[in-house]
Amino acid sequence: MARTREFDTDAAASRAMDLFWSRGYEATSVRDLTRYLGIGQGSLYAAFGDKDGLYRAALEHYRTTFAAAALRSLENGGDARSAIRAMLVERIQIAVGHGGRGCLMINAVCERLPEDPATRRTVRDVQDASRDALADVLRVAAERGEISTGHDPGTLAAFFITFLNGLLVSSKITPDVRALEPLVEVALAALD
């Protein structure tokens, strides 16, 4: 008779996300994961297939928590400029937190691409969703006259995503909110 799984896979993916986020994929061994998660190697393989499967689950957990929260903050924001500022500053604070571990998605890109097409797809999906949400916010803001109509909303959204990617890489080099936050104001000048 097969044994039932004795752990919560969502909780395991969340904890694995933290470990991968602080150490990276390559520096995290299966032994590190089983110790940190408090599960046996057989349980890890039964639930996730292998280390890659658990990594994908961790990236997916990041997508449904941190990335989804950023999108919600855009949708719930007041004017476009304030919503974008708040989203960018929050992403800086998360990236700088925990000793400057950066952003799990950007870390994944830097560590795993171009060899890992599954990671590329996951990160591209997250970035596409962010760009599309930003473009919608910018389109509405342009219609309301809140921002300049000098740039296409899709192009502006792509600019902000590219800017954010650079900020997130910079947060690993200079994990200092006070050094990075002023750059947000420079980027927001693109809305004038």
C-alpha positions as YAML, in Angstrom:
chain: A
units: angstrom
residues:
- id: 1
  name: MET
  ca: [0.00, 0.00, 0.00]
- id: 2
  name: ALA
  ca: [1.36, 3.42, -0.99]
- id: 3
  name: ARG
  ca: [2.18, 5.87, 1.79]
- id: 4
  name: THR
  ca: [0.39, 9.18, 1.76]
- id: 5
  name: ARG
  ca: [2.45, 12.33, 1.41]
- id: 6
  name: GLU
  ca: [3.05, 13.73, 4.88]
- id: 7
  name: PHE
  ca: [3.89, 17.31, 4.03]
- id: 8
  name: ASP
  ca: [2.30, 20.32, 2.40]
- id: 9
  name: THR
  ca: [3.82, 20.76, -1.09]
- id: 10
  name: ASP
  ca: [2.81, 24.44, -1.22]
- id: 11
  name: ALA
  ca: [4.60, 25.10, 2.06]
- id: 12
  name: ALA
  ca: [7.60, 23.12, 0.79]
- id: 13
  name: ALA
  ca: [7.70, 25.20, -2.42]
- id: 14
  name: SER
  ca: [7.52, 28.39, -0.34]
- id: 15
  name: ARG
  ca: [10.39, 27.32, 1.92]
- id: 16
  name: ALA
  ca: [12.42, 26.09, -1.06]
- id: 17
  name: MET
  ca: [11.81, 29.48, -2.70]
- id: 18
  name: ASP
  ca: [13.48, 31.16, 0.28]
- id: 19
  name: LEU
  ca: [16.49, 28.85, 0.08]
- id: 20
  name: PHE
  ca: [16.90, 29.19, -3.70]
- id: 21
  name: TRP
  ca: [16.40, 32.96, -3.37]
- id: 22
  name: SER
  ca: [19.18, 33.36, -0.83]
- id: 23
  name: ARG
  ca: [21.64, 30.82, -2.23]
- id: 24
  name: GLY
  ca: [20.78, 30.37, -5.90]
- id: 25
  name: TYR
  ca: [20.05, 27.19, -7.79]
- id: 26
  name: GLU
  ca: [23.57, 25.85, -8.22]
- id: 27
  name: ALA
  ca: [24.67, 26.48, -4.62]
- id: 28
  name: THR
  ca: [21.60, 24.68, -3.24]
- id: 29
  name: SER
  ca: [21.97, 20.90, -3.10]
- id: 30
  name: VAL
  ca: [19.24, 18.30, -2.74]
- id: 31
  name: ARG
  ca: [20.68, 17.60, 0.72]
- id: 32
  name: ASP
  ca: [20.34, 21.32, 1.61]
- id: 33
  name: LEU
  ca: [16.73, 21.24, 0.44]
- id: 34
  name: THR
  ca: [15.74, 18.10, 2.33]
- id: 35
  name: ARG
  ca: [17.34, 19.40, 5.53]
- id: 36
  name: TYR
  ca: [15.77, 22.84, 5.19]
- id: 37
  name: LEU
  ca: [12.35, 21.43, 4.33]
- id: 38
  name: GLY
  ca: [12.54, 18.66, 6.90]
- id: 39
  name: ILE
  ca: [11.63, 15.96, 4.38]
- id: 40
  name: GLY
  ca: [13.34, 12.88, 3.04]
- id: 41
  name: GLN
  ca: [14.93, 12.72, -0.39]
- id: 42
  name: GLY
  ca: [12.31, 10.17, -1.51]
- id: 43
  name: SER
  ca: [9.52, 12.57, -0.53]
- id: 44
  name: LEU
  ca: [11.14, 15.40, -2.48]
- id: 45
  name: TYR
  ca: [11.44, 13.21, -5.58]
- id: 46
  name: ALA
  ca: [7.89, 11.83, -5.18]
- id: 47
  name: ALA
  ca: [6.38, 15.31, -4.87]
- id: 48
  name: PHE
  ca: [8.51, 17.31, -7.32]
- id: 49
  name: GLY
  ca: [10.37, 14.82, -9.51]
- id: 50
  name: ASP
  ca: [13.80, 16.27, -8.83]
- id: 51
  name: LYS
  ca: [15.61, 19.45, -7.83]
- id: 52
  name: ASP
  ca: [14.54, 21.14, -11.09]
- id: 53
  name: GLY
  ca: [10.91, 20.31, -10.37]
- id: 54
  name: LEU
  ca: [11.16, 21.85, -6.92]
- id: 55
  name: TYR
  ca: [12.90, 24.89, -8.42]
- id: 56
  name: ARG
  ca: [10.02, 25.32, -10.89]
- id: 57
  name: ALA
  ca: [7.55, 25.01, -8.01]
- id: 58
  name: ALA
  ca: [9.52, 27.67, -6.10]
- id: 59
  name: LEU
  ca: [9.48, 30.02, -9.13]
- id: 60
  name: GLU
  ca: [5.76, 29.41, -9.53]
- id: 61
  name: HIS
  ca: [5.22, 30.18, -5.84]
- id: 62
  name: TYR
  ca: [7.14, 33.45, -6.32]
- id: 63
  name: ARG
  ca: [4.96, 34.24, -9.34]
- id: 64
  name: THR
  ca: [1.72, 33.67, -7.44]
- id: 65
  name: THR
  ca: [2.81, 35.60, -4.36]
- id: 66
  name: PHE
  ca: [5.38, 38.36, -4.90]
- id: 67
  name: ALA
  ca: [4.78, 39.01, -8.61]
- id: 68
  name: ALA
  ca: [1.00, 38.80, -8.20]
- id: 69
  name: ALA
  ca: [1.15, 41.28, -5.30]
- id: 70
  name: ALA
  ca: [3.01, 43.76, -7.52]
- id: 71
  name: LEU
  ca: [0.27, 43.48, -10.14]
- id: 72
  name: ARG
  ca: [-2.44, 43.96, -7.51]
- id: 73
  name: SER
  ca: [-0.70, 47.08, -6.23]
- id: 74
  name: LEU
  ca: [-0.79, 48.50, -9.75]
- id: 75
  name: GLU
  ca: [-4.47, 47.72, -10.17]
- id: 76
  name: ASN
  ca: [-5.39, 49.13, -6.75]
- id: 77
  name: GLY
  ca: [-3.28, 52.27, -7.00]
- id: 78
  name: GLY
  ca: [-4.69, 55.75, -7.40]
- id: 79
  name: ASP
  ca: [-3.12, 57.77, -10.16]
- id: 80
  name: ALA
  ca: [-0.69, 56.01, -12.50]
- id: 81
  name: ARG
  ca: [2.42, 57.87, -11.35]
- id: 82
  name: SER
  ca: [1.77, 57.03, -7.67]
- id: 83
  name: ALA
  ca: [0.91, 53.41, -8.45]
- id: 84
  name: ILE
  ca: [4.06, 52.90, -10.54]
- id: 85
  name: ARG
  ca: [6.22, 54.68, -7.95]
- id: 86
  name: ALA
  ca: [4.79, 52.51, -5.16]
- id: 87
  name: MET
  ca: [5.29, 49.31, -7.16]
- id: 88
  name: LEU
  ca: [8.92, 50.16, -8.05]
- id: 89
  name: VAL
  ca: [9.82, 51.22, -4.50]
- id: 90
  name: GLU
  ca: [8.23, 48.10, -3.05]
- id: 91
  name: ARG
  ca: [10.21, 45.90, -5.46]
- id: 92
  name: ILE
  ca: [13.43, 47.69, -4.39]
- id: 93
  name: GLN
  ca: [12.62, 47.14, -0.72]
- id: 94
  name: ILE
  ca: [11.93, 43.43, -1.26]
- id: 95
  name: ALA
  ca: [15.12, 42.99, -3.31]
- id: 96
  name: VAL
  ca: [17.30, 44.83, -0.81]
- id: 97
  name: GLY
  ca: [15.76, 42.98, 2.13]
- id: 98
  name: HIS
  ca: [17.45, 39.90, 3.57]
- id: 99
  name: GLY
  ca: [20.94, 41.19, 2.86]
- id: 100
  name: GLY
  ca: [20.41, 42.18, -0.75]
- id: 101
  name: ARG
  ca: [19.29, 38.87, -2.20]
- id: 102
  name: GLY
  ca: [17.71, 40.63, -5.16]
- id: 103
  name: CYS
  ca: [14.71, 39.27, -7.04]
- id: 104
  name: LEU
  ca: [14.27, 35.52, -7.43]
- id: 105
  name: MET
  ca: [13.17, 35.87, -11.08]
- id: 106
  name: ILE
  ca: [16.09, 38.10, -12.06]
- id: 107
  name: ASN
  ca: [18.47, 35.84, -10.13]
- id: 108
  name: ALA
  ca: [17.05, 32.87, -12.07]
- id: 109
  name: VAL
  ca: [17.68, 34.64, -15.38]
- id: 110
  name: CYS
  ca: [21.26, 35.53, -14.44]
- id: 111
  name: GLU
  ca: [22.04, 32.04, -13.19]
- id: 112
  name: ARG
  ca: [20.05, 29.70, -15.45]
- id: 113
  name: LEU
  ca: [19.82, 31.28, -18.90]
- id: 114
  name: PRO
  ca: [20.32, 30.64, -21.73]
- id: 115
  name: GLU
  ca: [20.61, 26.91, -20.95]
- id: 116
  name: ASP
  ca: [17.25, 26.55, -19.16]
- id: 117
  name: PRO
  ca: [14.31, 27.25, -21.51]
- id: 118
  name: ALA
  ca: [11.70, 26.40, -18.83]
- id: 119
  name: THR
  ca: [13.05, 29.16, -16.58]
- id: 120
  name: ARG
  ca: [13.05, 31.54, -19.55]
- id: 121
  name: ARG
  ca: [9.35, 30.77, -20.17]
- id: 122
  name: THR
  ca: [8.42, 31.27, -16.52]
- id: 123
  name: VAL
  ca: [10.22, 34.60, -16.24]
- id: 124
  name: ARG
  ca: [8.91, 35.76, -19.61]
- id: 125
  name: ASP
  ca: [5.34, 34.95, -18.52]
- id: 126
  name: VAL
  ca: [5.78, 36.99, -15.34]
- id: 127
  name: GLN
  ca: [7.32, 39.90, -17.24]
- id: 128
  name: ASP
  ca: [4.67, 39.78, -19.97]
- id: 129
  name: ALA
  ca: [1.90, 39.91, -17.36]
- id: 130
  name: SER
  ca: [3.62, 42.83, -15.62]
- id: 131
  name: ARG
  ca: [4.15, 44.69, -18.88]
- id: 132
  name: ASP
  ca: [0.53, 44.16, -19.94]
- id: 133
  name: ALA
  ca: [-0.80, 45.34, -16.56]
- id: 134
  name: LEU
  ca: [1.44, 48.40, -16.69]
- id: 135
  name: ALA
  ca: [0.38, 49.16, -20.26]
- id: 136
  name: ASP
  ca: [-3.28, 49.04, -19.19]
- id: 137
  name: VAL
  ca: [-2.61, 51.44, -16.29]
- id: 138
  name: LEU
  ca: [-0.68, 53.78, -18.60]
- id: 139
  name: ARG
  ca: [-3.34, 53.64, -21.33]
- id: 140
  name: VAL
  ca: [-6.06, 54.65, -18.86]
- id: 141
  name: ALA
  ca: [-3.81, 57.36, -17.39]
- id: 142
  name: ALA
  ca: [-3.16, 58.80, -20.86]
- id: 143
  name: GLU
  ca: [-6.90, 58.83, -21.60]
- id: 144
  name: ARG
  ca: [-7.51, 60.70, -18.32]
- id: 145
  name: GLY
  ca: [-4.75, 63.20, -19.13]
- id: 146
  name: GLU
  ca: [-2.67, 62.14, -16.09]
- id: 147
  name: ILE
  ca: [0.41, 61.46, -18.20]
- id: 148
  name: SER
  ca: [1.82, 62.58, -21.51]
- id: 149
  name: THR
  ca: [0.64, 60.84, -24.65]
- id: 150
  name: GLY
  ca: [4.07, 61.28, -26.22]
- id: 151
  name: HIS
  ca: [4.92, 57.58, -25.89]
- id: 152
  name: ASP
  ca: [2.97, 54.46, -26.69]
- id: 153
  name: PRO
  ca: [1.71, 52.88, -23.41]
- id: 154
  name: GLY
  ca: [3.11, 49.48, -24.44]
- id: 155
  name: THR
  ca: [6.54, 50.96, -25.08]
- id: 156
  name: LEU
  ca: [6.46, 52.87, -21.79]
- id: 157
  name: ALA
  ca: [5.46, 49.69, -19.96]
- id: 158
  name: ALA
  ca: [8.33, 47.79, -21.58]
- id: 159
  name: PHE
  ca: [10.67, 50.61, -20.52]
- id: 160
  name: PHE
  ca: [9.52, 50.38, -16.88]
- id: 161
  name: ILE
  ca: [9.95, 46.59, -16.85]
- id: 162
  name: THR
  ca: [13.45, 46.95, -18.32]
- id: 163
  name: PHE
  ca: [14.23, 49.71, -15.80]
- id: 164
  name: LEU
  ca: [12.94, 47.51, -12.96]
- id: 165
  name: ASN
  ca: [15.10, 44.61, -14.13]
- id: 166
  name: GLY
  ca: [18.14, 46.86, -13.99]
- id: 167
  name: LEU
  ca: [17.17, 48.13, -10.54]
- id: 168
  name: LEU
  ca: [16.82, 44.57, -9.29]
- id: 169
  name: VAL
  ca: [20.27, 43.63, -10.56]
- id: 170
  name: SER
  ca: [21.65, 46.84, -9.04]
- id: 171
  name: SER
  ca: [20.04, 45.95, -5.70]
- id: 172
  name: LYS
  ca: [22.42, 43.00, -5.46]
- id: 173
  name: ILE
  ca: [25.42, 45.24, -6.15]
- id: 174
  name: THR
  ca: [24.25, 48.12, -3.97]
- id: 175
  name: PRO
  ca: [21.70, 46.79, -1.46]
- id: 176
  name: ASP
  ca: [20.77, 50.29, -0.28]
- id: 177
  name: VAL
  ca: [17.21, 51.57, -0.64]
- id: 178
  name: ARG
  ca: [18.38, 55.18, -0.21]
- id: 179
  name: ALA
  ca: [20.73, 54.84, -3.19]
- id: 180
  name: LEU
  ca: [18.15, 53.18, -5.45]
- id: 181
  name: GLU
  ca: [14.88, 54.97, -4.66]
- id: 182
  name: PRO
  ca: [15.93, 58.32, -6.22]
- id: 183
  name: LEU
  ca: [16.35, 56.51, -9.56]
- id: 184
  name: VAL
  ca: [12.62, 55.83, -9.56]
- id: 185
  name: GLU
  ca: [11.91, 59.56, -9.84]
- id: 186
  name: VAL
  ca: [14.21, 59.78, -12.86]
- id: 187
  name: ALA
  ca: [12.34, 56.92, -14.54]
- id: 188
  name: LEU
  ca: [8.97, 58.49, -13.75]
- id: 189
  name: ALA
  ca: [10.05, 61.55, -15.77]
- id: 190
  name: ALA
  ca: [9.28, 59.40, -18.81]
- id: 191
  name: LEU
  ca: [5.60, 59.99, -18.01]
- id: 192
  name: ASP
  ca: [5.92, 63.78, -18.54]
...
